[in-house]
Amino acid sequence: MEALRKIVSVKNRTINIVLPDDFDASEVEVIIFPSNKSDRDEYKVPQWQIDRVRERTDKYLKNPNDVDEINDFLKEIEDEL
């Protein structure tokens, strides 16, 4: 599953988000930031990072029980603290 990013209009302190037809999650996490057009134009996720996330997602979806990579990552962070 890839993350969705949408810029939506706020009307009367309410937003409406339409999800793609193939979106089948029963629960989602929503994080709301005020939009700033100049920030959107300046910030771009590097392609290598997008590719890496897709690769890791594919690997996880093929074998959800194989979580060695995330465990290694969490241990590395813990060691740095």
N, CA, C and O atoms as a CHARMM CRD file, in Angstrom:
* protein
*
  324
    1    1 MET  N      0.84600  -1.17900   0.00000 PROA 1      0.00000
    2    1 MET  CA     0.00000   0.00000   0.00000 PROA 1      0.00000
    3    1 MET  C      0.88600   1.23600   0.00000 PROA 1      0.00000
    4    1 MET  O      1.81300   1.35900   0.80100 PROA 1      0.00000
    5    2 GLU  N      0.59000   2.12300  -0.89300 PROA 2      0.00000
    6    2 GLU  CA     1.32300   3.37500  -0.94400 PROA 2      0.00000
    7    2 GLU  C      0.54700   4.43900  -0.18600 PROA 2      0.00000
    8    2 GLU  O     -0.67900   4.38500  -0.09100 PROA 2      0.00000
    9    3 ALA  N      1.27000   5.39700   0.34600 PROA 3      0.00000
   10    3 ALA  CA     0.61700   6.51000   1.03200 PROA 3      0.00000
   11    3 ALA  C     -0.04400   7.41600  -0.00200 PROA 3      0.00000
   12    3 ALA  O      0.42000   7.53700  -1.13600 PROA 3      0.00000
   13    4 LEU  N     -1.12300   8.04000   0.41000 PROA 4      0.00000
   14    4 LEU  CA    -1.80600   9.00500  -0.43900 PROA 4      0.00000
   15    4 LEU  C     -1.52600  10.39500   0.09900 PROA 4      0.00000
   16    4 LEU  O     -1.51800  10.61500   1.31000 PROA 4      0.00000
   17    5 ARG  N     -1.29800  11.31800  -0.80000 PROA 5      0.00000
   18    5 ARG  CA    -1.13100  12.70600  -0.38200 PROA 5      0.00000
   19    5 ARG  C     -2.10100  13.53600  -1.19700 PROA 5      0.00000
   20    5 ARG  O     -2.08300  13.49700  -2.42700 PROA 5      0.00000
   21    6 LYS  N     -2.93700  14.27600  -0.52100 PROA 6      0.00000
   22    6 LYS  CA    -3.92400  15.09900  -1.19700 PROA 6      0.00000
   23    6 LYS  C     -3.92400  16.48700  -0.58200 PROA 6      0.00000
   24    6 LYS  O     -3.75300  16.64800   0.62700 PROA 6      0.00000
   25    7 ILE  N     -4.11400  17.46500  -1.41400 PROA 7      0.00000
   26    7 ILE  CA    -4.34500  18.82600  -0.95300 PROA 7      0.00000
   27    7 ILE  C     -5.83000  19.06600  -1.16100 PROA 7      0.00000
   28    7 ILE  O     -6.30900  19.02700  -2.29500 PROA 7      0.00000
   29    8 VAL  N     -6.55900  19.31200  -0.09100 PROA 8      0.00000
   30    8 VAL  CA    -8.00900  19.48600  -0.18700 PROA 8      0.00000
   31    8 VAL  C     -8.40900  20.83300   0.39700 PROA 8      0.00000
   32    8 VAL  O     -7.70900  21.39700   1.23800 PROA 8      0.00000
   33    9 SER  N     -9.53400  21.33100  -0.05900 PROA 9      0.00000
   34    9 SER  CA   -10.04800  22.60800   0.43900 PROA 9      0.00000
   35    9 SER  C    -10.81400  22.38900   1.73400 PROA 9      0.00000
   36    9 SER  O    -11.49300  21.37700   1.90700 PROA 9      0.00000
   37   10 VAL  N    -10.69700  23.34500   2.63300 PROA 10     0.00000
   38   10 VAL  CA   -11.43000  23.31600   3.89300 PROA 10     0.00000
   39   10 VAL  C    -12.61300  24.25900   3.75100 PROA 10     0.00000
   40   10 VAL  O    -12.45400  25.41600   3.36300 PROA 10     0.00000
   41   11 LYS  N    -13.79700  23.75600   4.06700 PROA 11     0.00000
   42   11 LYS  CA   -15.01300  24.57600   4.02900 PROA 11     0.00000
   43   11 LYS  C    -15.75100  24.38400   5.33400 PROA 11     0.00000
   44   11 LYS  O    -16.13800  23.27000   5.68800 PROA 11     0.00000
   45   12 ASN  N    -15.94200  25.48000   6.04500 PROA 12     0.00000
   46   12 ASN  CA   -16.61100  25.42300   7.34800 PROA 12     0.00000
   47   12 ASN  C    -15.92000  24.43100   8.28100 PROA 12     0.00000
   48   12 ASN  O    -16.57100  23.64200   8.96600 PROA 12     0.00000
   49   13 ARG  N    -14.58100  24.48900   8.29300 PROA 13     0.00000
   50   13 ARG  CA   -13.75700  23.62200   9.13200 PROA 13     0.00000
   51   13 ARG  C    -14.00400  22.13900   8.87600 PROA 13     0.00000
   52   13 ARG  O    -13.87500  21.32200   9.78700 PROA 13     0.00000
   53   14 THR  N    -14.35900  21.78900   7.63800 PROA 14     0.00000
   54   14 THR  CA   -14.62800  20.40500   7.26400 PROA 14     0.00000
   55   14 THR  C    -13.88100  20.08600   5.98000 PROA 14     0.00000
   56   14 THR  O    -13.75600  20.92800   5.09100 PROA 14     0.00000
   57   15 ILE  N    -13.38000  18.84100   5.89600 PROA 15     0.00000
   58   15 ILE  CA   -12.74900  18.38000   4.66300 PROA 15     0.00000
   59   15 ILE  C    -13.43900  17.11000   4.20000 PROA 15     0.00000
   60   15 ILE  O    -14.05800  16.40100   4.99300 PROA 15     0.00000
   61   16 ASN  N    -13.32800  16.83000   2.91000 PROA 16     0.00000
   62   16 ASN  CA   -13.87400  15.61400   2.33000 PROA 16     0.00000
   63   16 ASN  C    -12.77600  14.97400   1.49300 PROA 16     0.00000
   64   16 ASN  O    -12.22800  15.60200   0.58700 PROA 16     0.00000
   65   17 ILE  N    -12.45700  13.71600   1.80200 PROA 17     0.00000
   66   17 ILE  CA   -11.40900  13.00400   1.07300 PROA 17     0.00000
   67   17 ILE  C    -12.02200  11.78300   0.41300 PROA 17     0.00000
   68   17 ILE  O    -12.59000  10.92300   1.08700 PROA 17     0.00000
   69   18 VAL  N    -11.90800  11.70800  -0.90100 PROA 18     0.00000
   70   18 VAL  CA   -12.40300  10.55900  -1.64900 PROA 18     0.00000
   71   18 VAL  C    -11.22800   9.63200  -1.91000 PROA 18     0.00000
   72   18 VAL  O    -10.21800  10.04000  -2.48100 PROA 18     0.00000
   73   19 LEU  N    -11.36700   8.38800  -1.48900 PROA 19     0.00000
   74   19 LEU  CA   -10.29600   7.40800  -1.63100 PROA 19     0.00000
   75   19 LEU  C    -10.42900   6.64200  -2.94600 PROA 19     0.00000
   76   19 LEU  O    -11.53300   6.49700  -3.47000 PROA 19     0.00000
   77   20 PRO  N     -9.31000   6.15200  -3.47900 PROA 20     0.00000
   78   20 PRO  CA    -9.35800   5.38500  -4.73500 PROA 20     0.00000
   79   20 PRO  C    -10.19900   4.11800  -4.58200 PROA 20     0.00000
   80   20 PRO  O    -10.35800   3.60400  -3.47500 PROA 20     0.00000
   81   21 ASP  N    -10.73300   3.62100  -5.68800 PROA 21     0.00000
   82   21 ASP  CA   -11.57700   2.42300  -5.66700 PROA 21     0.00000
   83   21 ASP  C    -10.87400   1.21700  -5.06600 PROA 21     0.00000
   84   21 ASP  O    -11.51600   0.38900  -4.41900 PROA 21     0.00000
   85   22 ASP  N     -9.55600   1.10200  -5.26900 PROA 22     0.00000
   86   22 ASP  CA    -8.83200  -0.07600  -4.77300 PROA 22     0.00000
   87   22 ASP  C     -8.35300   0.07900  -3.33400 PROA 22     0.00000
   88   22 ASP  O     -7.62500  -0.77600  -2.83000 PROA 22     0.00000
   89   23 PHE  N     -8.74900   1.14400  -2.67900 PROA 23     0.00000
   90   23 PHE  CA    -8.35400   1.36400  -1.28400 PROA 23     0.00000
   91   23 PHE  C     -9.30100   0.56900  -0.40000 PROA 23     0.00000
   92   23 PHE  O    -10.50200   0.83700  -0.38100 PROA 23     0.00000
   93   24 ASP  N     -8.77000  -0.41600   0.34000 PROA 24     0.00000
   94   24 ASP  CA    -9.65400  -1.29900   1.10400 PROA 24     0.00000
   95   24 ASP  C     -9.36100  -1.34300   2.60600 PROA 24     0.00000
   96   24 ASP  O     -9.86300  -2.22700   3.30000 PROA 24     0.00000
   97   25 ALA  N     -8.57400  -0.42600   3.11000 PROA 25     0.00000
   98   25 ALA  CA    -8.28500  -0.40800   4.54900 PROA 25     0.00000
   99   25 ALA  C     -9.54300  -0.00900   5.31600 PROA 25     0.00000
  100   25 ALA  O    -10.32200   0.82400   4.85200 PROA 25     0.00000
  101   26 SER  N     -9.73200  -0.59500   6.46600 PROA 26     0.00000
  102   26 SER  CA   -10.90500  -0.26100   7.27700 PROA 26     0.00000
  103   26 SER  C    -10.60600   0.86200   8.27200 PROA 26     0.00000
  104   26 SER  O    -11.51500   1.39800   8.90600 PROA 26     0.00000
  105   27 GLU  N     -9.33100   1.21100   8.40300 PROA 27     0.00000
  106   27 GLU  CA    -8.94100   2.28200   9.32200 PROA 27     0.00000
  107   27 GLU  C     -7.72200   2.98400   8.72800 PROA 27     0.00000
  108   27 GLU  O     -6.85500   2.34500   8.13200 PROA 27     0.00000
  109   28 VAL  N     -7.66600   4.30100   8.89600 PROA 28     0.00000
  110   28 VAL  CA    -6.54000   5.06800   8.37500 PROA 28     0.00000
  111   28 VAL  C     -6.06400   6.05100   9.43000 PROA 28     0.00000
  112   28 VAL  O     -6.79300   6.38100  10.36600 PROA 28     0.00000
  113   29 GLU  N     -4.84100   6.51100   9.26700 PROA 29     0.00000
  114   29 GLU  CA    -4.29900   7.56700  10.11400 PROA 29     0.00000
  115   29 GLU  C     -4.29700   8.84100   9.29100 PROA 29     0.00000
  116   29 GLU  O     -3.82100   8.85800   8.15600 PROA 29     0.00000
  117   30 VAL  N     -4.83100   9.90300   9.86700 PROA 30     0.00000
  118   30 VAL  CA    -4.91100  11.17200   9.15800 PROA 30     0.00000
  119   30 VAL  C     -4.06100  12.19300   9.90400 PROA 30     0.00000
  120   30 VAL  O     -4.22500  12.39500  11.10700 PROA 30     0.00000
  121   31 ILE  N     -3.15800  12.82900   9.18000 PROA 31     0.00000
  122   31 ILE  CA    -2.33300  13.89500   9.73900 PROA 31     0.00000
  123   31 ILE  C     -2.62600  15.13800   8.91900 PROA 31     0.00000
  124   31 ILE  O     -2.53900  15.10700   7.69100 PROA 31     0.00000
  125   32 ILE  N     -2.96800  16.22400   9.58000 PROA 32     0.00000
  126   32 ILE  CA    -3.37100  17.43200   8.85900 PROA 32     0.00000
  127   32 ILE  C     -2.38300  18.55700   9.13300 PROA 32     0.00000
  128   32 ILE  O     -2.11400  18.90600  10.28200 PROA 32     0.00000
  129   33 PHE  N     -1.84900  19.11800   8.04900 PROA 33     0.00000
  130   33 PHE  CA    -0.97200  20.27700   8.11100 PROA 33     0.00000
  131   33 PHE  C     -1.58500  21.37500   7.25300 PROA 33     0.00000
  132   33 PHE  O     -2.18500  21.08500   6.21800 PROA 33     0.00000
  133   34 PRO  N     -1.44400  22.61400   7.66300 PROA 34     0.00000
  134   34 PRO  CA    -1.87800  23.68300   6.75700 PROA 34     0.00000
  135   34 PRO  C     -1.04300  23.61300   5.48100 PROA 34     0.00000
  136   34 PRO  O      0.16100  23.35900   5.52700 PROA 34     0.00000
  137   35 SER  N     -1.68500  23.83600   4.36500 PROA 35     0.00000
  138   35 SER  CA    -0.99100  23.77500   3.08700 PROA 35     0.00000
  139   35 SER  C     -0.38700  25.12800   2.75700 PROA 35     0.00000
  140   35 SER  O     -0.98700  26.17900   2.98600 PROA 35     0.00000
  141   36 ASN  N      0.80800  25.06600   2.21700 PROA 36     0.00000
  142   36 ASN  CA     1.47600  26.27600   1.76900 PROA 36     0.00000
  143   36 ASN  C      2.00500  25.97000   0.38200 PROA 36     0.00000
  144   36 ASN  O      2.91800  25.15900   0.22700 PROA 36     0.00000
  145   37 LYS  N      1.44200  26.60900  -0.61600 PROA 37     0.00000
  146   37 LYS  CA     1.79800  26.29300  -2.00100 PROA 37     0.00000
  147   37 LYS  C      3.30200  26.34700  -2.23300 PROA 37     0.00000
  148   37 LYS  O      3.84300  25.49500  -2.93700 PROA 37     0.00000
  149   38 SER  N      3.97700  27.31700  -1.66400 PROA 38     0.00000
  150   38 SER  CA     5.41900  27.40700  -1.89900 PROA 38     0.00000
  151   38 SER  C      6.14900  26.19900  -1.30800 PROA 38     0.00000
  152   38 SER  O      7.12700  25.72800  -1.89000 PROA 38     0.00000
  153   39 ASP  N      5.68700  25.69100  -0.16200 PROA 39     0.00000
  154   39 ASP  CA     6.30100  24.49300   0.41200 PROA 39     0.00000
  155   39 ASP  C      6.10300  23.28700  -0.49500 PROA 39     0.00000
  156   39 ASP  O      7.02100  22.48600  -0.67100 PROA 39     0.00000
  157   40 ARG  N      4.91000  23.14900  -1.07400 PROA 40     0.00000
  158   40 ARG  CA     4.62200  22.02800  -1.95900 PROA 40     0.00000
  159   40 ARG  C      5.51800  22.06400  -3.18600 PROA 40     0.00000
  160   40 ARG  O      6.00400  21.02900  -3.64100 PROA 40     0.00000
  161   41 ASP  N      5.73100  23.24900  -3.71200 PROA 41     0.00000
  162   41 ASP  CA     6.54300  23.37700  -4.90800 PROA 41     0.00000
  163   41 ASP  C      8.01900  23.08400  -4.63100 PROA 41     0.00000
  164   41 ASP  O      8.72600  22.58500  -5.50600 PROA 41     0.00000
  165   42 GLU  N      8.48400  23.38900  -3.42200 PROA 42     0.00000
  166   42 GLU  CA     9.88800  23.21100  -3.08900 PROA 42     0.00000
  167   42 GLU  C     10.22900  21.79600  -2.66100 PROA 42     0.00000
  168   42 GLU  O     11.32600  21.32200  -2.95500 PROA 42     0.00000
  169   43 TYR  N      9.32500  21.10600  -1.97400 PROA 43     0.00000
  170   43 TYR  CA     9.64200  19.80200  -1.41700 PROA 43     0.00000
  171   43 TYR  C      9.25300  18.69200  -2.38100 PROA 43     0.00000
  172   43 TYR  O      8.09400  18.57600  -2.78100 PROA 43     0.00000
  173   44 LYS  N     10.21300  17.89800  -2.74000 PROA 44     0.00000
  174   44 LYS  CA     9.98900  16.73900  -3.60000 PROA 44     0.00000
  175   44 LYS  C     10.68300  15.54100  -2.96300 PROA 44     0.00000
  176   44 LYS  O     11.84200  15.62800  -2.55700 PROA 44     0.00000
  177   45 VAL  N      9.96700  14.42300  -2.88000 PROA 45     0.00000
  178   45 VAL  CA    10.56800  13.19900  -2.36100 PROA 45     0.00000
  179   45 VAL  C     11.48800  12.65000  -3.44600 PROA 45     0.00000
  180   45 VAL  O     11.06100  12.47200  -4.58700 PROA 45     0.00000
  181   46 PRO  N     12.75000  12.37900  -3.10100 PROA 46     0.00000
  182   46 PRO  CA    13.68400  11.86000  -4.10600 PROA 46     0.00000
  183   46 PRO  C     13.20400  10.51000  -4.65500 PROA 46     0.00000
  184   46 PRO  O     12.64200   9.69800  -3.92000 PROA 46     0.00000
  185   47 GLN  N     13.42400  10.28500  -5.92200 PROA 47     0.00000
  186   47 GLN  CA    12.97700   9.04600  -6.56600 PROA 47     0.00000
  187   47 GLN  C     13.58200   7.81400  -5.90900 PROA 47     0.00000
  188   47 GLN  O     12.90600   6.79300  -5.78500 PROA 47     0.00000
  189   48 TRP  N     14.85800   7.88600  -5.48000 PROA 48     0.00000
  190   48 TRP  CA    15.48200   6.72500  -4.83700 PROA 48     0.00000
  191   48 TRP  C     14.72800   6.34200  -3.57500 PROA 48     0.00000
  192   48 TRP  O     14.62900   5.16000  -3.24300 PROA 48     0.00000
  193   49 GLN  N     14.18900   7.34700  -2.86100 PROA 49     0.00000
  194   49 GLN  CA    13.46700   7.07100  -1.62600 PROA 49     0.00000
  195   49 GLN  C     12.10900   6.43700  -1.93100 PROA 49     0.00000
  196   49 GLN  O     11.68500   5.50900  -1.24200 PROA 49     0.00000
  197   50 ILE  N     11.44200   6.93000  -2.94600 PROA 50     0.00000
  198   50 ILE  CA    10.17000   6.34300  -3.38000 PROA 50     0.00000
  199   50 ILE  C     10.39400   4.88700  -3.78400 PROA 50     0.00000
  200   50 ILE  O      9.62300   4.00700  -3.39900 PROA 50     0.00000
  201   51 ASP  N     11.44600   4.63500  -4.55700 PROA 51     0.00000
  202   51 ASP  CA    11.75500   3.27500  -5.00200 PROA 51     0.00000
  203   51 ASP  C     12.03100   2.35300  -3.82200 PROA 51     0.00000
  204   51 ASP  O     11.57100   1.21100  -3.79400 PROA 51     0.00000
  205   52 ARG  N     12.78000   2.85400  -2.85500 PROA 52     0.00000
  206   52 ARG  CA    13.12900   2.03800  -1.68200 PROA 52     0.00000
  207   52 ARG  C     11.89000   1.68100  -0.86700 PROA 52     0.00000
  208   52 ARG  O     11.75500   0.54500  -0.41300 PROA 52     0.00000
  209   53 VAL  N     10.99400   2.63100  -0.68100 PROA 53     0.00000
  210   53 VAL  CA     9.75800   2.36000   0.07000 PROA 53     0.00000
  211   53 VAL  C      8.90400   1.34000  -0.67400 PROA 53     0.00000
  212   53 VAL  O      8.33900   0.43700  -0.05700 PROA 53     0.00000
  213   54 ARG  N      8.80600   1.47600  -1.98400 PROA 54     0.00000
  214   54 ARG  CA     8.03600   0.50600  -2.77700 PROA 54     0.00000
  215   54 ARG  C      8.65500  -0.88600  -2.68800 PROA 54     0.00000
  216   54 ARG  O      7.94100  -1.88200  -2.57500 PROA 54     0.00000
  217   55 GLU  N      9.97900  -0.95200  -2.73700 PROA 55     0.00000
  218   55 GLU  CA    10.67900  -2.23100  -2.63400 PROA 55     0.00000
  219   55 GLU  C     10.40500  -2.88300  -1.27100 PROA 55     0.00000
  220   55 GLU  O     10.11100  -4.07500  -1.19300 PROA 55     0.00000
  221   56 ARG  N     10.50200  -2.09900  -0.22300 PROA 56     0.00000
  222   56 ARG  CA    10.25600  -2.63900   1.12400 PROA 56     0.00000
  223   56 ARG  C      8.79800  -3.05500   1.29000 PROA 56     0.00000
  224   56 ARG  O      8.50900  -4.06800   1.92700 PROA 56     0.00000
  225   57 THR  N      7.88500  -2.28200   0.72300 PROA 57     0.00000
  226   57 THR  CA     6.46000  -2.62100   0.80900 PROA 57     0.00000
  227   57 THR  C      6.19100  -3.93400   0.08400 PROA 57     0.00000
  228   57 THR  O      5.49700  -4.80200   0.61300 PROA 57     0.00000
  229   58 ASP  N      6.73000  -4.08500  -1.11600 PROA 58     0.00000
  230   58 ASP  CA     6.55700  -5.32900  -1.86500 PROA 58     0.00000
  231   58 ASP  C      7.10600  -6.52100  -1.08300 PROA 58     0.00000
  232   58 ASP  O      6.47200  -7.57300  -1.00500 PROA 58     0.00000
  233   59 LYS  N      8.28100  -6.34200  -0.51200 PROA 59     0.00000
  234   59 LYS  CA     8.91200  -7.41300   0.26800 PROA 59     0.00000
  235   59 LYS  C      8.04000  -7.79000   1.46500 PROA 59     0.00000
  236   59 LYS  O      7.86200  -8.97200   1.76100 PROA 59     0.00000
  237   60 TYR  N      7.50400  -6.79200   2.14700 PROA 60     0.00000
  238   60 TYR  CA     6.64800  -7.05100   3.30200 PROA 60     0.00000
  239   60 TYR  C      5.36000  -7.75700   2.88200 PROA 60     0.00000
  240   60 TYR  O      4.93600  -8.71400   3.53000 PROA 60     0.00000
  241   61 LEU  N      4.74200  -7.29100   1.80700 PROA 61     0.00000
  242   61 LEU  CA     3.48300  -7.89100   1.37100 PROA 61     0.00000
  243   61 LEU  C      3.66400  -9.34700   0.94300 PROA 61     0.00000
  244   61 LEU  O      2.74700 -10.15500   1.08900 PROA 61     0.00000
  245   62 LYS  N      4.82700  -9.67900   0.42300 PROA 62     0.00000
  246   62 LYS  CA     5.10700 -11.06600   0.03000 PROA 62     0.00000
  247   62 LYS  C      5.33700 -11.95900   1.23900 PROA 62     0.00000
  248   62 LYS  O      5.03500 -13.15200   1.19700 PROA 62     0.00000
  249   63 ASN  N      5.87200 -11.39000   2.32000 PROA 63     0.00000
  250   63 ASN  CA     6.15200 -12.18200   3.51800 PROA 63     0.00000
  251   63 ASN  C      6.04900 -11.29400   4.76300 PROA 63     0.00000
  252   63 ASN  O      7.06700 -10.83300   5.28000 PROA 63     0.00000
  253   64 PRO  N      4.82300 -11.05200   5.24700 PROA 64     0.00000
  254   64 PRO  CA     4.63400 -10.16500   6.40400 PROA 64     0.00000
  255   64 PRO  C      5.30000 -10.65500   7.69500 PROA 64     0.00000
  256   64 PRO  O      5.52500  -9.86900   8.61500 PROA 64     0.00000
  257   65 ASN  N      5.61200 -11.94000   7.76200 PROA 65     0.00000
  258   65 ASN  CA     6.23900 -12.47700   8.97100 PROA 65     0.00000
  259   65 ASN  C      7.73600 -12.22200   9.01400 PROA 65     0.00000
  260   65 ASN  O      8.36100 -12.38100  10.06200 PROA 65     0.00000
  261   66 ASP  N      8.31400 -11.83000   7.89600 PROA 66     0.00000
  262   66 ASP  CA     9.75300 -11.55300   7.83400 PROA 66     0.00000
  263   66 ASP  C      9.98400 -10.08100   8.14600 PROA 66     0.00000
  264   66 ASP  O      9.94600  -9.22400   7.26300 PROA 66     0.00000
  265   67 VAL  N     10.22300  -9.81100   9.41500 PROA 67     0.00000
  266   67 VAL  CA    10.37900  -8.41600   9.83900 PROA 67     0.00000
  267   67 VAL  C     11.80200  -8.11500  10.29400 PROA 67     0.00000
  268   67 VAL  O     12.03000  -7.19400  11.07800 PROA 67     0.00000
  269   68 ASP  N     12.74500  -8.88700   9.80500 PROA 68     0.00000
  270   68 ASP  CA    14.13700  -8.68600  10.21000 PROA 68     0.00000
  271   68 ASP  C     14.62300  -7.28500   9.87300 PROA 68     0.00000
  272   68 ASP  O     15.31300  -6.66000  10.67900 PROA 68     0.00000
  273   69 GLU  N     14.27700  -6.78900   8.70500 PROA 69     0.00000
  274   69 GLU  CA    14.77500  -5.49000   8.27500 PROA 69     0.00000
  275   69 GLU  C     14.30400  -4.38200   9.21800 PROA 69     0.00000
  276   69 GLU  O     15.10000  -3.52000   9.59200 PROA 69     0.00000
  277   70 ILE  N     13.03800  -4.38800   9.60700 PROA 70     0.00000
  278   70 ILE  CA    12.54000  -3.35200  10.50900 PROA 70     0.00000
  279   70 ILE  C     13.15000  -3.51800  11.89300 PROA 70     0.00000
  280   70 ILE  O     13.44300  -2.52800  12.56400 PROA 70     0.00000
  281   71 ASN  N     13.34100  -4.75400  12.32400 PROA 71     0.00000
  282   71 ASN  CA    13.96100  -4.97200  13.62900 PROA 71     0.00000
  283   71 ASN  C     15.39500  -4.45400  13.64300 PROA 71     0.00000
  284   71 ASN  O     15.83200  -3.85000  14.62300 PROA 71     0.00000
  285   72 ASP  N     16.12400  -4.69000  12.55700 PROA 72     0.00000
  286   72 ASP  CA    17.49100  -4.16500  12.44700 PROA 72     0.00000
  287   72 ASP  C     17.48800  -2.64300  12.47900 PROA 72     0.00000
  288   72 ASP  O     18.32200  -2.02400  13.14100 PROA 72     0.00000
  289   73 PHE  N     16.55100  -2.05000  11.76500 PROA 73     0.00000
  290   73 PHE  CA    16.43200  -0.59800  11.72100 PROA 73     0.00000
  291   73 PHE  C     16.12800  -0.03800  13.11500 PROA 73     0.00000
  292   73 PHE  O     16.75700   0.93000  13.54100 PROA 73     0.00000
  293   74 LEU  N     15.17900  -0.63500  13.81900 PROA 74     0.00000
  294   74 LEU  CA    14.82000  -0.15200  15.15800 PROA 74     0.00000
  295   74 LEU  C     15.98300  -0.31800  16.13300 PROA 74     0.00000
  296   74 LEU  O     16.20200   0.54700  16.98200 PROA 74     0.00000
  297   75 LYS  N     16.73400  -1.42300  16.02400 PROA 75     0.00000
  298   75 LYS  CA    17.88600  -1.60900  16.89000 PROA 75     0.00000
  299   75 LYS  C     18.95000  -0.54400  16.61300 PROA 75     0.00000
  300   75 LYS  O     19.57600  -0.02600  17.53900 PROA 75     0.00000
  301   76 GLU  N     19.14700  -0.22300  15.33800 PROA 76     0.00000
  302   76 GLU  CA    20.11800   0.80500  14.98000 PROA 76     0.00000
  303   76 GLU  C     19.73200   2.16000  15.60200 PROA 76     0.00000
  304   76 GLU  O     20.58500   2.87800  16.12300 PROA 76     0.00000
  305   77 ILE  N     18.46800   2.48700  15.53900 PROA 77     0.00000
  306   77 ILE  CA    18.00300   3.74900  16.13900 PROA 77     0.00000
  307   77 ILE  C     18.20000   3.71300  17.64600 PROA 77     0.00000
  308   77 ILE  O     18.68800   4.67400  18.24300 PROA 77     0.00000
  309   78 GLU  N     17.81700   2.59500  18.25700 PROA 78     0.00000
  310   78 GLU  CA    17.94700   2.45000  19.70400 PROA 78     0.00000
  311   78 GLU  C     19.40000   2.59200  20.15000 PROA 78     0.00000
  312   78 GLU  O     19.67900   3.21000  21.17700 PROA 78     0.00000
  313   79 ASP  N     20.32100   2.02400  19.38300 PROA 79     0.00000
  314   79 ASP  CA    21.74200   2.09500  19.71300 PROA 79     0.00000
  315   79 ASP  C     22.26000   3.53000  19.64400 PROA 79     0.00000
  316   79 ASP  O     23.19100   3.89100  20.36400 PROA 79     0.00000
  317   80 GLU  N     21.65800   4.34700  18.78100 PROA 80     0.00000
  318   80 GLU  CA    22.09700   5.71800  18.64100 PROA 80     0.00000
  319   80 GLU  C     21.58600   6.63100  19.75400 PROA 80     0.00000
  320   80 GLU  O     22.10000   7.73300  19.94200 PROA 80     0.00000
  321   81 LEU  N     20.58300   6.17700  20.48500 PROA 81     0.00000
  322   81 LEU  CA    20.02100   7.01000  21.56600 PROA 81     0.00000
  323   81 LEU  C     20.86700   7.01300  22.81100 PROA 81     0.00000
  324   81 LEU  O     20.51800   7.66700  23.79300 PROA 81     0.00000
